[in-house]
Amino acid sequence: MKLCGRARQGLHTFLDKMKRIIRDGIQVGEYREDLDVDALASFAFFLLEGGILLSKLDGDNKHMLMNIKIFSS
């Protein structure tokens, strides 16, 4: 149970940091004001985690590189 709690805490820490970055982006005009901050933070997390998983399983970083390209567009 301790490991699950630490993983959950790490997830929330990451999501909170992503939300701060996204909110900063909204303030400077990088993102629309009506953007769903929670949804984008979750999407970013899933994109990174999925890229890591697929790259590890495939033994090739192409999945991570594709995700980085898509996310930074």
Short mmCIF file of the C-alpha atoms (twelve columns), coordinates in Angstrom:
data_MODEL
# 
_entry.id   MODEL 
# 
loop_
_atom_site.group_PDB 
_atom_site.id 
_atom_site.type_symbol 
_atom_site.label_atom_id 
_atom_site.label_alt_id 
_atom_site.label_comp_id 
_atom_site.label_asym_id 
_atom_site.label_seq_id 
_atom_site.Cartn_x 
_atom_site.Cartn_y 
_atom_site.Cartn_z 
_atom_site.pdbx_PDB_model_num 
ATOM 1  C CA . MET A 1  0.000   0.000  0.000   1 
ATOM 2  C CA . LYS A 2  2.871   2.385  0.691   1 
ATOM 3  C CA . LEU A 3  4.119   2.093  -2.894  1 
ATOM 4  C CA . CYS A 4  0.657   2.800  -4.298  1 
ATOM 5  C CA . GLY A 5  0.363   5.886  -2.095  1 
ATOM 6  C CA . ARG A 6  3.768   7.166  -3.198  1 
ATOM 7  C CA . ALA A 7  2.894   6.561  -6.849  1 
ATOM 8  C CA . ARG A 8  -0.394  8.442  -6.388  1 
ATOM 9  C CA . GLN A 9  1.458   11.313 -4.718  1 
ATOM 10 C CA . GLY A 10 3.929   11.415 -7.619  1 
ATOM 11 C CA . LEU A 11 1.078   11.488 -10.117 1 
ATOM 12 C CA . HIS A 12 -0.611  14.380 -8.342  1 
ATOM 13 C CA . THR A 13 2.669   16.267 -8.048  1 
ATOM 14 C CA . PHE A 14 3.298   15.869 -11.788 1 
ATOM 15 C CA . LEU A 15 -0.251  16.885 -12.708 1 
ATOM 16 C CA . ASP A 16 -0.119  19.930 -10.417 1 
ATOM 17 C CA . LYS A 17 3.130   21.082 -12.057 1 
ATOM 18 C CA . MET A 18 1.673   20.545 -15.528 1 
ATOM 19 C CA . LYS A 19 -1.431  22.530 -14.591 1 
ATOM 20 C CA . ARG A 20 0.744   25.425 -13.390 1 
ATOM 21 C CA . ILE A 21 2.668   25.401 -16.678 1 
ATOM 22 C CA . ILE A 22 -0.578  25.315 -18.665 1 
ATOM 23 C CA . ARG A 23 -2.118  28.145 -16.619 1 
ATOM 24 C CA . ASP A 24 1.035   30.192 -17.185 1 
ATOM 25 C CA . GLY A 25 0.641   29.469 -20.910 1 
ATOM 26 C CA . ILE A 26 -2.951  30.701 -20.788 1 
ATOM 27 C CA . GLN A 27 -1.862  33.930 -19.067 1 
ATOM 28 C CA . VAL A 28 0.719   34.706 -21.768 1 
ATOM 29 C CA . GLY A 29 -1.602  33.756 -24.625 1 
ATOM 30 C CA . GLU A 30 -0.046  30.405 -25.588 1 
ATOM 31 C CA . TYR A 31 -3.357  28.630 -24.962 1 
ATOM 32 C CA . ARG A 32 -7.001  29.657 -25.222 1 
ATOM 33 C CA . GLU A 33 -8.601  30.903 -22.021 1 
ATOM 34 C CA . ASP A 34 -11.344 28.266 -22.226 1 
ATOM 35 C CA . LEU A 35 -8.844  25.384 -22.343 1 
ATOM 36 C CA . ASP A 36 -9.603  22.491 -19.986 1 
ATOM 37 C CA . VAL A 37 -6.442  22.593 -17.861 1 
ATOM 38 C CA . ASP A 38 -7.148  19.270 -16.113 1 
ATOM 39 C CA . ALA A 39 -7.755  17.463 -19.408 1 
ATOM 40 C CA . LEU A 40 -4.569  18.787 -21.023 1 
ATOM 41 C CA . ALA A 41 -2.469  17.918 -17.975 1 
ATOM 42 C CA . SER A 42 -3.868  14.364 -18.000 1 
ATOM 43 C CA . PHE A 43 -3.320  14.090 -21.751 1 
ATOM 44 C CA . ALA A 44 0.298   15.192 -21.372 1 
ATOM 45 C CA . PHE A 45 0.869   12.612 -18.653 1 
ATOM 46 C CA . PHE A 46 -0.725  9.801  -20.659 1 
ATOM 47 C CA . LEU A 47 1.192   10.786 -23.769 1 
ATOM 48 C CA . LEU A 48 4.509   10.637 -21.933 1 
ATOM 49 C CA . GLU A 49 3.729   7.437  -20.055 1 
ATOM 50 C CA . GLY A 50 2.381   5.719  -23.158 1 
ATOM 51 C CA . GLY A 51 5.444   6.728  -25.142 1 
ATOM 52 C CA . ILE A 52 7.732   5.357  -22.453 1 
ATOM 53 C CA . LEU A 53 5.794   2.080  -22.263 1 
ATOM 54 C CA . LEU A 54 5.707   1.520  -26.027 1 
ATOM 55 C CA . SER A 55 9.353   2.482  -26.427 1 
ATOM 56 C CA . LYS A 56 10.391  0.043  -23.693 1 
ATOM 57 C CA . LEU A 57 8.264   -2.786 -25.103 1 
ATOM 58 C CA . ASP A 58 9.458   -2.196 -28.663 1 
ATOM 59 C CA . GLY A 59 13.058  -1.477 -27.729 1 
ATOM 60 C CA . ASP A 60 12.904  1.642  -29.885 1 
ATOM 61 C CA . ASN A 61 12.439  5.311  -28.966 1 
ATOM 62 C CA . LYS A 62 10.337  6.016  -32.063 1 
ATOM 63 C CA . HIS A 63 7.114   6.012  -30.040 1 
ATOM 64 C CA . MET A 64 8.448   8.555  -27.573 1 
ATOM 65 C CA . LEU A 65 9.828   10.705 -30.385 1 
ATOM 66 C CA . MET A 66 6.456   10.649 -32.182 1 
ATOM 67 C CA . ASN A 67 4.667   11.665 -28.991 1 
ATOM 68 C CA . ILE A 68 7.094   14.515 -28.372 1 
ATOM 69 C CA . LYS A 69 6.569   15.735 -31.935 1 
ATOM 70 C CA . ILE A 70 2.769   15.582 -31.639 1 
ATOM 71 C CA . PHE A 71 2.680   17.232 -28.228 1 
ATOM 72 C CA . SER A 72 4.963   20.087 -29.205 1 
ATOM 73 C CA . SER A 73 3.037   20.932 -32.391 1 
# 
